[in-house]
C-alpha cells in the first residue's frame, strides 16, 4: 500500500505542476507601457500607454501618462521595441487552414520539383491516414516550375484502392483519383453544381479534375468526418498561430472545411475567456440563419456577412479577366489553357442579383471574391441595381482580392459605398510569373492598392490563409516594396503604399471594414487595449526589413494572450477528443 500511496502522491504532484504550468498569464487591472515606440496609427508615435480594466486610458509622453497610473499598475518597459494596435486579418479561412495543416504538404513553399511532390504522395499512400483518405494540399504549377497536372492514371497508380485528393494552393481546383470520385458518388452523369465543374475528356469520361468551390465541396461531401473534438482542437491551435503572428482579430471569409456547424465552432472557441484571438464570420449561404440579420460585431464569432466567389484563381485559369490570358509556355504547356482562354463567371447576372438582394435587404455585408475585371463588373452591376431598388446607407459590401480591378471600377465602387480588400501576397509569391500570365501591361497595374486609395476607398490587406502562409509583416512589406520573392522586377511599383498606409490597412481600416473601428484598430483613449509588441517599428525600419520584424506578445482587452500551443484550453480539448474516441 505504501507504494500505491507514493505513486498516487507523485501523480498528484505532477498534475498540480502541469496545471500550474498550463496557467495563462495572470490578469492585470492596470498596465503602463513605456520606453519604446507606441504607434497609435492615428496620432503619430508616442512613448507611453496606460491601460486600465481592459481599455486604453491615455497615450502620450511619459510624464503626462505615468502621472495617471496608480501605484499598483504593472509597468512594462518596452526597451526600445514597438507597441502597435493588434493586427487584424480581414480575410482568412481558419478551419481550412487548421485542417490543411494536417494534410500532406505538396506546396511550392516546401517543394521545388514535381518529382519531390510525387514522392511525398507515394510516401503518404504507403502510410496510415485517419479515415483512410489521403488528402494533400498546396499543388501549385505556377510556383513549382515543372509541375504538370496529375493524370487520373497517375493518381490511381499511387492509391489504387484508397481515396486520394490533392487541393491546389489557391483552393479553386482539386485532383481526385477514381476511388475518391466513387466515394463522393461523382460519375459521368453527375450534374455540375452552380459555379463548379467535374472536368471530362472529349469522350465524356471524368479526368479527376474538380473545379471551383462548389464542386470541391461535393467531392468532400462523403469524406470521413474528423473524430469528435478534433476540429475544436485543430482550430484552436490555429487561432493560437494567428496570435503568435500578431493578430488580435480575424475575419473568417467563408467557413470552408469539413465538419458540422462551423459557425458554432468559431463562436464557442472565441467566446472562451482565454481565446487567443477574436473573430467575426462571413458565412457561406448555407451557414447563414434562415431569418434575421447580422449579429453585433463585438459578439464572439459573430456572423456579420455572407461570402461568394464570382470567379476563380488567376493561377489556374479561373480569373475572369477582360482580355484572354497570355499565350505562353506557362499558360499553354503548364496550365493547359487554350490560346484565347477566358476565365468563367460563376454566377449568372439575374441569379446573383436575386441572392445578393436577399442578404442586402436583411442587413448583411456581402463579400465577393473577384480577380478579373469581368467579375468586378458583374458584382458592381448587381450592387448598383440592388441599391437603386433598396437604398442602404453604409452597407460596406466588399470586393475581395482584386488582382486586376481597373481604376474606373475602383472609382465606381467608391461611389457605390463599397470597400476593397487586397491579396498583395500575390506580388510576393507569383510576381515573377505574372508577365507570362497577363502580360507586361496588365502586370503594371496588378493589385492596384494606390489607385484604390486615390479613388477614396478604405482598403485592407490580407493573406487569404491557407492560400499563403500566415505572415502579416510579409504582407505589409509586400504592399510597401512590391518586390517578388524570386529575382524579378518590382510589380507595379507606382501602386506601393507608405508603411503607415499599409499599417492602417491592417489595423484601423480593416477594423472599419468589419464594423469594429469604434472599439479596435488604433491606440486611442477609450478603445479596447488590443495590442501587439514587436521587436522593431515597421514605420521606421528599412522597407526591405519589415518582413524580419518579430512579434513578441499580444494583448486582448488588456489581457496578455497565452499563445503557446500547450495551454489549459488545448489540453482540455485534447482530453475531450481522446475521451470521445474511447
PATI-171278 format. One record per residue (C-alpha): residue number from 1; x negated, y, z. Coordinates in Angstrom, 3 decimals. Example, Ala and Ser with C-alpha at 12.3 -4.5 7.8 and 13.67 -1.06 7.14 Angstrom:
BEGIN
  pos        c1        c2        c3
    1   -12.300    -4.500     7.800
    2   -13.670    -1.060     7.140
//
This chain:
BEGIN
  pos        c1        c2        c3
    1     0.000     0.000     0.000
    2    -2.951     2.302     0.666
    3    -3.980     2.088    -2.980
    4    -0.435     2.891    -4.136
    5    -0.244     5.945    -1.857
    6    -3.611     7.203    -3.098
    7    -2.627     6.684    -6.734
    8     0.682     8.492    -6.156
    9    -1.101    11.342    -4.430
   10    -3.579    11.595    -7.306
   11    -0.731    11.721    -9.832
   12     0.989    14.453    -7.853
   13    -2.224    16.470    -7.738
   14    -2.683    16.064   -11.498
   15     0.958    17.016   -12.163
   16     0.724    20.105    -9.972
   17    -2.561    21.100   -11.574
   18    -1.118    20.646   -15.042
   19     1.973    22.650   -14.103
   20    -0.221    25.494   -12.851
   21    -2.478    25.351   -15.920
   22     0.534    25.490   -18.249
   23     1.973    28.525   -16.491
   24     2.451    31.610   -18.680
   25     0.688    34.865   -17.730
   26     2.131    36.463   -14.587
   27     4.699    39.162   -15.404
   28     3.787    42.799   -14.747
   29     6.245    45.529   -13.882
   30     3.797    48.238   -14.885
   31     0.672    48.250   -17.059
   32    -1.722    51.049   -18.002
   33    -3.760    50.530   -21.167
   34    -6.735    52.868   -21.612
   35   -10.220    53.154   -23.027
   36    -9.611    52.442   -26.711
   37    -7.581    53.397   -29.761
   38    -3.832    53.448   -29.131
   39    -2.473    53.533   -32.693
   40     1.031    54.958   -32.445
   41     1.838    54.857   -36.222
   42     3.987    57.979   -35.820
   43     1.783    60.346   -33.781
   44    -1.811    59.582   -34.637
   45    -4.237    57.707   -32.420
   46    -4.231    58.290   -28.661
   47    -6.269    56.595   -25.937
   48    -3.806    55.680   -23.176
   49    -0.395    53.993   -22.950
   50     1.795    53.308   -19.909
   51     4.381    50.513   -19.792
   52     6.992    50.111   -17.064
   53     9.693    47.424   -16.894
   54     9.046    46.429   -20.483
   55     9.395    49.891   -22.020
   56     6.809    52.430   -23.098
   57     6.828    55.314   -20.606
   58     4.112    57.553   -22.009
   59     1.445    57.717   -24.722
   60    -1.339    60.283   -24.875
   61    -4.602    61.286   -23.254
   62    -5.865    59.501   -20.166
   63    -5.431    62.293   -17.612
   64    -1.830    63.023   -18.603
   65    -0.665    59.416   -18.879
   66    -2.623    57.904   -15.977
   67    -1.142    60.538   -13.646
   68     2.279    58.950   -14.240
   69     1.138    55.446   -13.255
   70     1.845    54.074    -9.789
   71    -0.831    52.634    -7.566
   72     0.422    49.110    -8.260
   73     0.073    49.360   -12.062
   74    -2.114    46.728   -13.685
   75    -4.912    48.505   -15.522
   76    -6.272    47.071   -18.771
   77    -9.454    48.605   -20.165
   78    -9.328    48.269   -23.945
   79   -13.133    48.605   -24.087
   80   -13.047    50.370   -27.428
   81   -10.627    47.959   -29.042
   82    -7.335    48.941   -30.672
   83    -3.774    48.640   -29.327
   84    -1.100    48.717   -32.022
   85     2.646    48.125   -32.276
   86     3.366    44.411   -32.529
   87     3.241    43.393   -36.182
   88     6.490    42.496   -37.924
   89     6.726    39.805   -40.618
   90     9.893    40.650   -42.600
   91     9.881    37.625   -44.918
   92     8.734    34.203   -43.792
   93    10.076    30.648   -43.580
   94     9.250    29.380   -40.076
   95    10.949    25.981   -40.326
   96     9.411    25.161   -43.712
   97     6.019    26.442   -42.566
   98     6.194    24.221   -39.491
   99     7.325    21.133   -41.395
  100     4.977    21.507   -44.351
  101     2.099    21.878   -41.930
  102     2.724    18.225   -41.050
  103     2.627    17.035   -44.689
  104    -0.236    16.021   -46.983
  105    -2.199    19.177   -47.837
  106    -2.751    19.412   -51.600
  107    -3.171    23.192   -51.721
  108    -5.727    25.304   -53.508
  109    -6.747    26.633   -50.103
  110    -8.151    23.164   -49.335
  111    -8.874    21.501   -52.702
  112   -10.761    22.744   -55.756
  113   -10.047    19.943   -58.247
  114    -7.320    17.605   -59.416
  115    -9.460    14.581   -58.529
  116    -9.663    15.738   -54.918
  117    -5.898    16.212   -54.722
  118    -5.065    12.840   -56.286
  119    -7.487    11.155   -53.879
  120    -5.692    12.808   -50.958
  121    -2.348    11.496   -52.250
  122    -3.690     7.982   -52.690
  123    -5.136     8.011   -49.193
  124    -1.795     9.169   -47.769
  125     0.044     6.439   -49.679
  126    -2.148     3.809   -48.027
  127    -1.351     5.027   -44.516
  128     1.620     5.359   -42.186
  129     4.101     8.190   -42.659
  130     7.097     8.977   -40.463
  131    10.304     7.831   -42.117
  132     8.451     6.068   -44.926
  133     8.402     9.080   -47.293
  134     5.121    10.593   -48.486
  135     5.505    14.365   -48.561
  136     2.823    16.688   -49.933
  137     2.753    20.478   -50.107
  138     0.717    23.080   -51.952
  139     0.338    21.870   -55.566
  140    -0.925    24.948   -57.418
  141    -2.033    24.786   -61.076
  142    -2.953    28.469   -61.125
  143    -5.287    28.372   -58.136
  144    -6.808    24.956   -58.996
  145    -8.294    25.281   -62.460
  146    -7.890    21.706   -63.783
  147    -4.581    20.830   -62.164
  148    -2.419    19.173   -64.817
  149     1.136    18.344   -63.622
  150     1.502    14.788   -62.297
  151     3.464    12.447   -64.521
  152     6.204    10.171   -63.234
  153     3.991     7.216   -64.202
  154     1.128     8.552   -62.076
  155     3.343     9.104   -59.052
  156     4.901     5.658   -59.386
  157     1.422     4.113   -59.534
  158     0.384     5.910   -56.323
  159     3.546     4.855   -54.492
  160     5.435     2.081   -56.308
  161     7.962     1.484   -53.512
  162     7.848     4.438   -51.137
  163     9.371     7.841   -51.981
  164     6.693    10.399   -52.877
  165     7.450    14.113   -53.287
  166     4.995    16.926   -53.992
  167     6.173    20.504   -53.454
  168     4.368    23.320   -55.227
  169     2.770    26.169   -53.272
  170     5.492    28.679   -54.124
  171     8.204    26.084   -53.359
  172    10.062    26.506   -56.659
  173     9.020    23.211   -58.293
  174     8.686    19.684   -56.936
  175     7.400    16.413   -58.393
  176     9.142    13.206   -57.322
  177     8.426     9.560   -58.036
  178    11.106     7.075   -59.065
  179    11.608     5.846   -55.500
  180    12.295     9.404   -54.296
  181    14.747    10.092   -57.117
  182    16.544     6.831   -56.345
  183    16.681     7.594   -52.607
  184    18.130    11.006   -53.389
  185    20.739     9.499   -55.719
  186    19.462    11.514   -58.680
  187    19.974     9.854   -62.066
  188    20.035    10.963   -65.699
  189    23.744    11.737   -65.312
  190    23.422    13.823   -62.131
  191    24.601    17.355   -62.940
  192    22.173    20.205   -62.345
  193    23.085    22.336   -59.306
  194    23.602    26.061   -59.810
  195    20.224    27.725   -60.324
  196    18.317    24.411   -60.366
  197    17.403    21.612   -62.773
  198    16.351    17.974   -62.855
  199    13.988    18.063   -65.831
  200    14.394    15.415   -68.559
  201    12.308    14.496   -71.573
  202    13.519    14.599   -75.161
  203    15.081    11.145   -74.738
  204    17.115    12.286   -71.732
  205    15.001    10.466   -69.143
  206    14.078    12.066   -65.822
  207    10.469    13.261   -65.703
  208    10.294    13.606   -61.931
  209    10.081    17.405   -62.145
  210    12.668    19.120   -59.945
  211    13.008    22.857   -60.478
  212    14.227    25.613   -58.166
  213    15.509    25.708   -54.596
  214    18.990    24.260   -55.107
  215    17.696    21.176   -56.954
  216    14.877    20.675   -54.439
  217    17.459    20.803   -51.651
  218    19.381    17.994   -53.364
  219    16.162    15.982   -53.686
  220    15.611    16.140   -49.927
  221    19.262    15.508   -49.048
  222    18.631    11.858   -48.155
  223    15.090    12.251   -46.858
  224    14.625    10.813   -43.354
  225    15.537    13.208   -40.580
  226    12.753    14.044   -38.120
  227    13.030    12.452   -34.661
  228    15.350    14.209   -32.224
  229    13.457    17.152   -30.799
  230    10.660    17.078   -33.407
  231    11.906    20.184   -35.207
  232    12.123    22.102   -31.944
  233     8.530    21.257   -31.082
  234     7.127    21.860   -34.573
  235     8.915    25.185   -34.991
  236     7.994    26.427   -31.526
  237     4.361    25.574   -32.227
  238     4.727    27.575   -35.433
  239     6.169    30.545   -33.542
  240     3.027    30.454   -31.435
  241     0.937    30.630   -34.610
  242     2.743    33.846   -35.588
  243     1.950    35.269   -32.152
  244    -1.733    34.358   -32.444
  245    -1.787    36.268   -35.732
  246    -0.463    39.421   -34.061
  247     3.249    39.228   -34.843
  248     5.833    40.018   -32.205
  249     8.863    39.868   -34.545
  250     9.559    37.766   -37.631
  251    12.453    37.547   -40.077
  252    13.354    34.104   -41.408
  253    14.230    34.921   -45.012
  254    16.277    31.839   -45.769
  255    16.002    28.900   -43.382
  256    14.690    26.297   -45.789
  257    13.535    22.918   -44.485
  258    15.122    19.725   -43.213
  259    17.249    19.454   -40.099
  260    20.667    20.326   -38.786
  261    21.787    23.763   -37.596
  262    18.540    25.587   -38.228
  263    20.074    28.977   -37.289
  264    20.981    27.445   -33.909
  265    17.440    26.139   -33.572
  266    15.998    29.622   -34.108
  267    18.422    31.094   -31.606
  268    17.531    28.552   -28.916
  269    13.797    28.886   -29.317
  270    13.662    32.683   -29.455
  271    16.076    33.051   -26.529
  272    13.558    31.288   -24.267
  273    12.192    33.626   -21.606
  274     8.654    32.816   -22.756
  275     9.278    32.753   -26.512
  276     6.073    33.618   -28.400
  277     7.875    35.855   -30.928
  278    11.261    37.467   -31.505
  279    13.221    36.686   -34.659
  280    16.125    37.607   -36.879
  281    17.533    35.431   -39.657
  282    18.722    35.816   -43.236
  283    20.708    32.622   -43.607
  284    21.373    30.689   -46.759
  285    25.042    30.927   -47.799
  286    25.944    27.594   -46.165
  287    24.298    28.782   -42.922
  288    26.462    31.902   -42.614
  289    29.567    31.619   -40.404
  290    32.801    31.431   -42.382
  291    34.110    34.654   -40.880
  292    32.864    37.723   -39.102
  293    29.915    39.977   -39.741
  294    26.240    40.119   -38.831
  295    25.050    39.727   -35.263
  296    23.353    42.541   -33.371
  297    19.700    42.687   -34.439
  298    18.413    42.526   -30.861
  299    20.151    39.186   -30.256
  300    17.566    36.346   -30.303
  301    17.645    34.693   -33.728
  302    20.451    36.997   -34.870
  303    21.886    36.265   -38.317
  304    21.765    39.715   -39.911
  305    21.801    38.852   -43.603
  306    22.001    36.288   -46.386
  307    19.281    35.197   -48.837
  308    19.489    34.436   -52.561
  309    16.994    33.628   -55.333
  310    17.601    35.369   -58.673
  311    14.550    33.919   -60.419
  312    11.577    31.687   -59.653
  313     7.808    31.810   -59.261
  314     5.512    33.622   -61.724
  315     3.094    30.704   -61.348
  316     5.500    28.018   -62.518
  317     7.120    29.833   -65.431
  318    10.147    30.804   -63.371
  319     9.865    34.584   -63.187
  320    12.482    36.326   -65.325
  321    10.187    38.890   -66.926
  322    11.414    41.400   -69.509
  323     8.879    40.042   -72.017
  324     7.603    36.493   -72.516
  325     4.689    35.023   -70.654
  326     1.367    35.465   -72.443
  327     0.318    32.645   -74.757
  328    -2.957    31.436   -73.231
  329    -4.591    28.174   -72.248
  330    -3.278    28.678   -68.714
  331     0.353    29.045   -69.773
  332     0.447    26.503   -72.594
  333    -2.078    23.855   -71.511
  334    -1.836    24.049   -67.714
  335     1.734    25.235   -67.061
  336     3.036    23.656   -70.293
  337     5.135    26.674   -71.228
  338     6.186    27.066   -74.837
  339     4.977    30.214   -76.644
  340     7.534    32.943   -76.050
  341     8.697    31.344   -72.786
  342    11.096    33.455   -70.700
  343    11.977    32.506   -67.131
  344    15.664    31.907   -66.474
  345    18.047    33.801   -64.225
  346    19.536    31.626   -61.502
  347    22.960    33.288   -61.334
  348    25.431    34.471   -63.946
  349    26.399    38.119   -63.591
  350    30.043    37.715   -62.609
  351    29.418    34.717   -60.346
  352    26.742    36.586   -58.428
  353    28.844    39.739   -58.257
  354    31.640    37.850   -56.515
  355    29.412    36.196   -53.925
  356    27.441    39.405   -53.342
  357    30.665    41.331   -52.850
  358    31.837    38.816   -50.242
  359    28.828    39.308   -47.975
  360    28.590    43.031   -48.655
  361    32.189    43.563   -47.529
  362    31.518    41.546   -44.363
  363    28.653    43.898   -43.455
  364    25.667    41.605   -44.074
  365    22.387    42.653   -45.591
  366    21.754    40.765   -48.809
  367    18.124    39.904   -49.609
  368    17.374    38.661   -53.120
  369    14.179    37.087   -54.446
  370    13.211    38.919   -57.651
  371     9.914    38.689   -59.523
  372    10.691    39.787   -63.076
  373    12.396    42.865   -64.471
  374    15.410    40.927   -65.775
  375    16.036    39.526   -62.308
  376    15.793    43.020   -60.832
  377    18.220    44.415   -63.410
  378    20.767    41.715   -62.657
  379    20.689    42.484   -58.938
  380    20.788    46.250   -59.454
  381    23.741    45.921   -61.852
  382    25.630    43.887   -59.253
  383    24.772    46.249   -56.387
  384    25.859    49.290   -58.386
  385    29.134    47.621   -59.357
  386    29.917    46.453   -55.829
  387    29.036    49.799   -54.231
  388    31.278    51.615   -56.695
  389    34.197    49.433   -55.613
  390    33.243    49.126   -51.936
  391    31.048    52.012   -50.760
  392    28.981    51.249   -47.679
  393    26.511    53.664   -46.178
  394    23.047    52.484   -45.113
  395    23.510    48.878   -46.248
  396    19.755    48.322   -46.798
  397    20.199    45.467   -49.268
  398    16.757    44.089   -50.080
  399    14.700    43.246   -53.164
  400    12.078    40.615   -52.253
  401     8.566    40.119   -53.738
  402     8.941    42.462   -56.758
  403     5.995    41.304   -58.855
  404     6.825    43.367   -61.949
  405     9.611    45.654   -60.826
  406     9.427    48.731   -63.068
  407     9.135    52.361   -61.966
  408    12.624    53.167   -63.287
  409    14.051    50.178   -61.398
  410    12.431    51.377   -58.158
  411    13.996    54.790   -58.649
  412    17.381    53.209   -59.318
  413    17.036    51.003   -56.229
  414    16.315    54.098   -54.135
  415    19.406    55.853   -55.489
  416    21.479    52.796   -54.543
  417    20.146    52.829   -50.965
  418    18.161    49.615   -51.306
  419    14.820    48.664   -49.771
  420    11.909    46.598   -51.048
  421     9.520    44.069   -49.510
  422     6.317    43.255   -51.422
  423     4.368    39.994   -51.564
  424     0.951    41.614   -52.060
  425    -0.937    38.382   -51.312
  426    -0.317    37.581   -54.996
  427    -3.148    40.040   -55.627
  428    -5.476    38.197   -53.247
  429    -4.961    34.643   -54.438
  430    -3.778    35.000   -58.040
  431    -5.119    38.358   -59.207
  432    -7.925    36.729   -61.210
  433    -5.391    34.803   -63.344
  434    -2.744    37.495   -63.852
  435    -4.026    38.703   -67.249
  436    -3.635    35.139   -68.540
  437    -0.048    35.049   -67.306
  438     1.288    38.525   -68.063
  439    -1.472    40.337   -69.999
  440    -3.527    43.386   -69.104
  441    -0.767    45.992   -69.394
  442     1.585    44.216   -67.004
  443    -1.258    43.319   -64.635
  444    -1.958    47.051   -64.413
  445     1.430    47.585   -62.732
  446     1.687    44.357   -60.734
  447     3.125    44.673   -57.193
  448     3.762    48.433   -57.542
  449     3.733    49.491   -53.894
  450     2.587    53.060   -54.573
  451     5.333    53.548   -57.170
  452     7.868    52.318   -54.609
  453     6.772    54.943   -52.089
  454     6.795    57.592   -54.800
  455    10.393    56.601   -55.598
  456    11.342    57.344   -51.991
  457    11.737    53.736   -50.840
  458    10.797    52.477   -47.390
  459     8.816    49.323   -48.046
  460     7.480    46.375   -46.103
  461     4.723    43.856   -46.782
  462     4.988    40.104   -46.262
  463     3.134    36.868   -46.951
  464     6.106    34.511   -47.505
  465     4.649    31.674   -45.408
  466     4.164    28.862   -46.257
  467     3.625    30.200   -49.816
  468     0.409    31.717   -48.447
  469    -1.220    31.162   -45.060
  470    -0.373    33.401   -42.122
  471    -2.841    36.306   -42.153
  472    -1.446    39.808   -41.621
  473    -4.819    41.560   -41.729
  474    -5.477    39.864   -45.070
  475    -2.117    41.163   -46.292
  476    -2.812    44.672   -45.025
  477    -6.258    44.626   -46.605
  478    -4.858    43.469   -49.943
  479    -2.431    46.399   -50.032
  480    -5.323    48.796   -49.403
  481    -8.071    47.316   -51.595
  482    -6.061    45.496   -54.311
  483    -9.057    43.151   -54.591
  484    -8.587    39.500   -55.647
  485   -10.439    36.872   -53.638
  486   -12.065    35.388   -56.736
  487   -14.570    37.511   -58.674
  488   -12.258    39.747   -60.691
  489   -11.429    43.445   -61.144
  490    -9.027    45.114   -58.752
  491    -5.382    44.639   -59.648
  492    -3.520    47.892   -60.342
  493    -5.810    49.964   -58.087
  494    -3.605    53.030   -58.570
  495    -0.931    51.144   -56.594
  496    -3.119    50.965   -53.468
  497    -1.763    52.149   -50.125
  498    -3.661    54.008   -47.449
  499    -4.356    51.962   -44.297
  500    -1.703    53.932   -42.406
  501     0.909    53.394   -45.139
  502     0.155    49.669   -45.142
  503     0.344    49.506   -41.343
  504     3.699    51.324   -41.359
  505     4.944    48.762   -43.883
  506     4.036    46.005   -41.411
  507     5.405    47.733   -38.309
  508     7.819    50.685   -38.315
  509     9.219    50.353   -41.827
  510     9.528    46.583   -41.512
  511    11.429    47.195   -38.260
  512    13.664    49.670   -40.095
  513    14.467    47.084   -42.778
  514    15.598    44.700   -40.043
  515    17.638    47.304   -38.158
  516    15.157    47.355   -35.272
  517    13.364    50.691   -35.672
  518    15.082    52.250   -32.659
  519    13.501    49.588   -30.473
  520    10.284    48.448   -32.178
  521     7.640    49.251   -34.759
  522     5.792    52.207   -33.219
  523     4.298    53.205   -29.880
  524     6.709    55.847   -28.624
  525     8.168    56.561   -25.209
  526    11.418    54.662   -24.717
  527    10.666    51.845   -27.139
  528    10.047    48.238   -26.171
  529     6.419    47.551   -25.289
  530     5.813    45.155   -28.196
  531     2.045    45.368   -28.590
  532    -0.924    43.714   -30.263
  533    -4.531    44.062   -29.138
  534    -7.071    43.922   -31.967
  535   -10.848    43.785   -31.977
  536   -11.020    46.896   -34.179
  537    -8.776    49.633   -35.529
  538    -7.582    48.816   -39.076
  539    -7.221    52.542   -39.764
  540   -10.907    53.259   -39.224
  541   -12.880    50.173   -40.363
  542   -14.104    49.893   -43.932
  543   -11.189    48.606   -46.070
  544   -13.144    45.536   -47.158
  545   -13.498    44.559   -43.475
  546    -9.833    44.839   -42.480
  547    -9.302    41.105   -43.006
  548   -12.071    40.343   -40.488
  549   -10.279    42.062   -37.589
  550    -9.383    39.623   -34.809
  551    -6.151    39.508   -32.832
  552    -6.809    39.109   -29.115
  553    -3.386    39.277   -27.448
  554     0.253    40.237   -27.907
  555     2.953    41.521   -25.557
  556     6.738    41.410   -25.981
  557     8.632    43.984   -23.916
  558     5.571    44.287   -21.679
  559     5.267    40.503   -21.174
  560     1.887    39.060   -22.102
  561     2.651    36.305   -24.619
  562     1.370    32.814   -23.949
  563     0.306    31.920   -27.492
  564    -1.517    28.713   -26.619
  565    -0.464    25.523   -28.357
  566    -0.137    23.797   -24.983
  567     2.458    25.701   -22.961
  568     5.116    24.677   -20.475
  569     7.768    25.098   -23.153
  570     5.916    22.947   -25.682
  571     5.139    20.306   -23.068
  572     8.846    20.163   -22.226
  573     9.816    19.901   -25.888
  574     7.301    17.110   -26.388
  575     8.696    15.241   -23.377
  576    12.260    15.624   -24.665
  577    11.215    14.312   -28.085
  578     9.465    11.282   -26.604
  579    12.435    10.501   -24.378
  580    14.732    10.752   -27.389
  581    12.643     8.164   -29.241
  582    12.949     5.579   -26.458
//
